[in-house]
Amino acid sequence: MPSRPRAESAAMHRVVREGAILAGGARAILLQIAVPGIGRGVHEHSDFAYRPVERLRTTLTYVYCMTYGTDEEVRTVTRLVNRVHGKVRGPGYRAIDPELQLWVAATLYDTATLLHERLFGPLDEETADRVYQEYAVLGTALQVPPELWPADRAAFRAYWDDVVATTEVTDDARAVAHDLLHPSVAPRWVRLSMPLLRFLTAGMLPPRLRAEFGLTWDRRRQRRYDALFAVAARIYPKLPPALREAPKEHYLRQMRRLIARGREPISAA
């Protein structure tokens, strides 16, 4: 039976349930590591670029659990995430820093809603406001105080624009991005999908950060990018809901199976 959303995340469910948001995973990661504290922490403590499938499972397990998990599942997963983050620290950065966690949650919200809008069109204002408020849980379930999440979508956009305009991509971030987008160790299906993923990721990034990551872009690529989404917007919404929601159902089943067996559904950094 399809998983039902938690009562406090019913609007967020409209966005999170769509498997298409997985196409934005690399975009969210590059935006996260563009902030130096995150980029350095990932570069020094994480091997996710060499275990992309495992790292994808960890991120999606957290997002889906916060949206669909029982209270006990949420407690279990947040405890594991906090334990992992507590080990990630060094000169000038800590993974449990509320400001850094706010930015991570912000990239997940912005990426998911960007893709949802490209495929389905804009949400109505009331629904968009509810989705935004509910997405705060991705940060507030950890160390982000509720008052740190921008008060509304206008405040979020001001916060977002300021970070994008002021952060500078470091060599640490570029190294992580290269390993992520050009994996030398990954399942064959991952390697085969990388040209498309690199293209989509470059197209979705803010232009200045795209350039700082060294990703090539021009008018021809922009036309291809727009044409691709125009076709996807005609086809994807007509797919059966069971197919569109298959990733969510898969990762929730996997999470629950691991918990039932006494194993941890969240991997180390």
C-alpha positions as CSV (number, residue, x, y, z in Angstrom):
1,M,0.0,0.0,0.0
2,P,1.4,3.5,-0.9
3,S,2.8,5.3,2.1
4,R,0.7,8.2,3.5
5,P,2.3,11.5,4.4
6,R,2.6,12.6,8.0
7,A,-0.2,14.9,8.9
8,E,2.2,17.8,9.4
9,S,3.7,17.3,5.9
10,A,0.6,16.7,3.8
11,A,1.3,19.6,1.4
12,M,5.0,18.8,1.1
13,H,4.0,15.4,0.0
14,R,2.9,16.8,-3.4
15,V,6.5,17.7,-4.1
16,V,8.4,15.0,-2.3
17,R,6.4,12.0,-3.7
18,E,7.6,12.7,-7.3
19,G,10.5,10.5,-8.3
20,A,11.6,13.2,-10.8
21,I,13.1,15.3,-8.1
22,L,15.9,12.8,-7.9
23,A,17.2,14.4,-11.1
24,G,18.1,17.4,-9.0
25,G,20.3,15.5,-6.5
26,A,23.6,16.6,-7.9
27,R,22.4,20.2,-8.2
28,A,21.5,20.2,-4.5
29,I,24.9,18.7,-3.6
30,L,26.9,21.3,-5.6
31,L,24.9,24.1,-4.1
32,Q,25.6,22.7,-0.6
33,I,29.4,22.3,-1.1
34,A,29.6,25.8,-2.7
35,V,29.4,27.1,0.9
36,P,33.0,26.7,2.1
37,G,32.2,25.1,5.5
38,I,30.2,22.4,3.8
39,G,32.6,21.9,0.9
40,R,35.6,21.5,3.2
41,G,33.7,19.1,5.5
42,V,32.6,16.9,2.6
43,H,36.0,16.9,1.0
44,E,37.7,15.9,4.3
45,H,35.2,13.5,5.8
46,S,33.0,12.0,3.1
47,D,33.6,9.4,0.4
48,F,30.1,9.8,-1.0
49,A,31.5,10.5,-4.5
50,Y,32.7,7.0,-4.6
51,R,29.6,5.5,-3.2
52,P,26.9,7.5,-5.0
53,V,24.1,4.9,-4.7
54,E,24.7,4.6,-0.9
55,R,24.8,8.3,-0.4
56,L,21.7,8.8,-2.5
57,R,19.9,6.2,-0.3
58,T,21.0,8.0,2.9
59,T,19.8,11.4,1.7
60,L,16.5,10.1,0.4
61,T,15.9,8.0,3.5
62,Y,16.1,11.2,5.6
63,V,13.8,13.2,3.3
64,Y,11.2,10.5,3.0
65,C,11.3,9.6,6.7
66,M,10.7,13.3,7.6
67,T,7.7,13.3,5.3
68,Y,6.2,9.9,5.8
69,G,7.8,8.3,8.8
70,T,6.2,7.4,12.1
71,D,7.3,9.3,15.1
72,E,9.5,6.4,16.1
73,E,11.1,6.2,12.7
74,V,11.7,10.0,12.7
75,R,13.4,9.7,16.1
76,T,15.6,6.8,14.9
77,V,16.7,8.5,11.7
78,T,17.4,11.9,13.2
79,R,19.4,10.3,16.0
80,L,21.6,8.5,13.4
81,V,22.0,11.7,11.3
82,N,23.0,13.6,14.4
83,R,25.6,10.9,15.3
84,V,27.1,11.0,11.8
85,H,27.2,14.8,11.7
86,G,28.7,15.0,15.2
87,K,31.9,13.4,13.8
88,V,32.2,15.9,10.9
89,R,34.2,18.8,12.3
90,G,37.4,20.6,11.6
91,P,39.1,24.1,11.6
92,G,36.3,26.5,10.7
93,Y,33.4,24.0,10.2
94,R,31.1,21.7,12.1
95,A,28.4,19.7,10.4
96,I,26.0,20.4,13.3
97,D,26.3,24.2,12.7
98,P,22.7,25.4,12.4
99,E,23.6,27.9,9.6
100,L,25.2,25.1,7.5
101,Q,22.2,22.8,8.1
102,L,19.9,25.6,7.1
103,W,21.6,25.9,3.8
104,V,21.5,22.1,3.2
105,A,17.7,22.1,3.9
106,A,17.3,25.2,1.7
107,T,19.0,23.5,-1.3
108,L,16.7,20.5,-1.0
109,Y,13.6,22.7,-0.9
110,D,14.7,24.9,-3.8
111,T,15.8,22.0,-6.0
112,A,12.6,20.0,-5.4
113,T,10.3,22.9,-6.0
114,L,12.3,24.1,-9.1
115,L,11.8,20.6,-10.7
116,H,8.2,20.4,-9.6
117,E,7.4,23.7,-11.2
118,R,9.2,22.8,-14.5
119,L,7.2,19.6,-14.8
120,F,3.8,20.6,-13.4
121,G,3.7,24.4,-13.5
122,P,3.6,26.7,-10.4
123,L,1.7,25.7,-7.3
124,D,-1.1,28.0,-6.3
125,E,0.0,30.5,-3.7
126,E,-1.7,28.9,-0.7
127,T,-0.3,25.4,-1.5
128,A,3.2,26.9,-2.2
129,D,3.2,28.6,1.2
130,R,2.2,25.4,3.0
131,V,4.9,23.4,1.1
132,Y,7.5,25.9,2.1
133,Q,6.6,26.0,5.7
134,E,6.5,22.2,5.9
135,Y,9.9,21.8,4.2
136,A,11.4,23.5,7.3
137,V,11.3,20.1,9.0
138,L,14.4,19.0,7.0
139,G,16.4,21.5,9.1
140,T,14.4,21.8,12.3
141,A,14.4,18.1,12.9
142,L,18.2,18.5,13.4
143,Q,19.9,21.6,14.8
144,V,18.1,24.4,12.9
145,P,15.9,26.5,15.3
146,P,12.5,27.1,13.8
147,E,13.1,30.9,13.9
148,L,16.1,30.5,11.7
149,W,14.1,29.1,8.8
150,P,13.1,32.3,6.8
151,A,9.6,33.4,7.8
152,D,8.0,33.1,4.3
153,R,8.9,32.5,0.7
154,A,9.9,36.1,0.1
155,A,12.3,36.0,3.0
156,F,13.6,32.7,1.8
157,R,14.3,34.1,-1.7
158,A,16.2,37.0,-0.2
159,Y,18.2,34.6,1.9
160,W,18.8,32.3,-1.1
161,D,19.9,35.2,-3.4
162,D,22.3,36.5,-0.8
163,V,24.0,33.2,-0.3
164,V,24.2,32.5,-4.0
165,A,25.6,36.0,-4.6
166,T,28.2,36.0,-1.9
167,T,29.6,32.4,-1.6
168,E,32.7,31.5,-3.5
169,V,33.4,28.0,-4.8
170,T,36.6,26.6,-3.4
171,D,39.1,24.1,-4.7
172,D,37.7,21.6,-2.1
173,A,34.2,22.1,-3.6
174,R,35.5,21.7,-7.2
175,A,37.3,18.5,-6.3
176,V,34.2,17.0,-4.8
177,A,32.1,18.1,-7.8
178,H,34.5,16.5,-10.2
179,D,34.4,13.2,-8.3
180,L,30.6,13.4,-8.1
181,L,30.1,14.2,-11.8
182,H,32.9,12.0,-13.2
183,P,32.8,8.9,-10.9
184,S,35.5,6.4,-11.5
185,V,33.9,3.8,-9.2
186,A,30.2,3.4,-9.6
187,P,27.6,0.9,-11.0
188,R,27.4,0.8,-14.7
189,W,23.9,2.4,-14.8
190,V,25.2,5.3,-12.8
191,R,28.2,5.9,-15.2
192,L,25.8,5.6,-18.2
193,S,23.5,8.3,-16.8
194,M,26.3,10.8,-16.0
195,P,26.3,12.7,-19.3
196,L,22.6,13.5,-18.8
197,L,23.0,14.2,-15.1
198,R,25.9,16.6,-15.8
199,F,23.8,18.4,-18.4
200,L,20.8,18.8,-16.2
201,T,22.9,19.8,-13.2
202,A,24.7,22.5,-15.1
203,G,21.4,23.8,-16.5
204,M,19.8,24.1,-13.1
205,L,22.7,25.8,-11.3
206,P,22.8,29.6,-10.9
207,P,25.0,30.9,-13.7
208,R,27.8,32.3,-11.5
209,L,28.2,29.1,-9.5
210,R,28.0,27.0,-12.7
211,A,30.9,29.0,-14.1
212,E,32.9,28.7,-10.8
213,F,32.4,24.9,-10.9
214,G,33.8,25.0,-14.4
215,L,30.7,23.6,-16.1
216,T,30.4,24.7,-19.7
217,W,27.2,26.4,-20.8
218,D,26.1,28.3,-23.9
219,R,22.9,29.3,-25.8
220,R,22.8,26.0,-27.7
221,R,22.9,24.0,-24.4
222,Q,20.2,26.3,-23.0
223,R,17.9,25.6,-25.9
224,R,18.4,21.9,-25.5
225,Y,17.8,22.2,-21.8
226,D,14.5,24.1,-22.3
227,A,13.4,21.7,-25.0
228,L,14.1,18.7,-22.8
229,F,11.9,20.1,-20.0
230,A,9.2,21.0,-22.5
231,V,9.0,17.4,-23.6
232,A,9.2,16.1,-20.0
233,A,6.4,18.4,-18.8
234,R,4.1,16.9,-21.4
235,I,5.0,13.3,-20.7
236,Y,6.0,12.9,-17.0
237,P,2.7,14.1,-15.4
238,K,0.8,11.6,-17.5
239,L,2.8,8.6,-16.1
240,P,0.9,6.4,-13.6
241,P,1.3,7.7,-10.0
242,A,2.6,4.3,-8.9
243,L,5.5,4.7,-11.3
244,R,6.2,8.3,-10.4
245,E,6.2,7.4,-6.7
246,A,8.2,4.2,-7.0
247,P,11.5,5.6,-5.7
248,K,9.8,6.9,-2.6
249,E,8.1,3.6,-1.9
250,H,11.3,1.7,-2.5
251,Y,13.4,3.7,-0.1
252,L,10.7,3.7,2.6
253,R,10.4,-0.1,2.4
254,Q,14.2,-0.4,2.5
255,M,14.4,1.9,5.6
256,R,11.7,-0.1,7.4
257,R,13.3,-3.4,6.5
258,L,16.6,-2.3,7.9
259,I,15.1,-0.9,11.1
260,A,13.1,-4.1,11.6
261,R,16.4,-6.1,11.3
262,G,18.2,-3.9,13.8
263,R,20.3,-2.3,11.1
264,E,21.0,1.4,10.5
265,P,19.2,3.0,7.5
266,I,21.6,6.0,7.6
267,S,25.3,5.4,6.6
268,A,28.3,7.2,7.8
269,A,29.5,10.3,6.0
